[in-house]
Amino acid sequence: MQLIDTHAHLASGKVAANVEGIVQRAADAGVGTIVSIATGPEDWDADLALAERFPGVYATAGIHPHAASQASDEAFARMRTLLAHPRVVGVGETGLDYHYDFSPRDAQRDNFARHLEISRETGKPLLVHNRTSDEDLRALLREAGQGTMGVLHSFSSSRALLEEALAMGWYASFSGMVTFRNFEGADFVRMVPADRIMVETDTPYLAPVPHRGKTNEPAFVTHVAARCAELRGEDPAGFAARTTENARRFYGI
């Protein structure tokens, strides 16, 4: 059973020092491909270096909503250059976060809109973070999201947002939260079409049961896939194969 971890932060300080062992443990667990997600310009070179070092690792380039107030024209110009690299397969992580509000909301909305524009220009998909910002995210998708492809990553939000994204042909990805006792999104796992559901770890965060409380890593995506298959009433091997096919199609890898 081969799986793809569609969203991990391998350049994070919590895992970067042990990345060789983490990639090997993932391969040993049947996770042969990992997409290492950038959150800002400070990650871009490190993520690309990992993608060039490990054949099964790919990178992205984007500016997280937490850092939206630090985005600049120069950063977006460099992002466009990086996205021309064949190992850089996605735009993000981007989106909105009104829970922490580390950047002003108008800056977050502008940042996300510029990512939507770059996704349309480059044809590379968006990796979208959302926290307590459903209404504005839906409005931006309606206004500027046409002609883009994206995924609502680690989805745990509202039915209305999921329905809107699915109607646009977007994907949804689920993380270790699906294994938590208090997870309330089982219906969301079931409502995503079979050809648009993906799985992720969000390494180093959100380690699934039975590793909850530990530093997450891509090998643990096997638990996410098994729980999603259980919630959907599907064969685990068949579900894993479909998510792998979906991820390859989504990222073009």
Beta strands, then each sheet from edge to edge (+ up, - down):
strand 1: 3-8
strand 2: 31-36
strand 3: 57-61
strand 4: 88-97
strand 5: 126-131
strand 6: 150-152
strand 7: 171-174
strand 8: 197-199
sheet 1: 1+ 2+ 3+ 4+ 5+ 6+ 7+ 8+
end
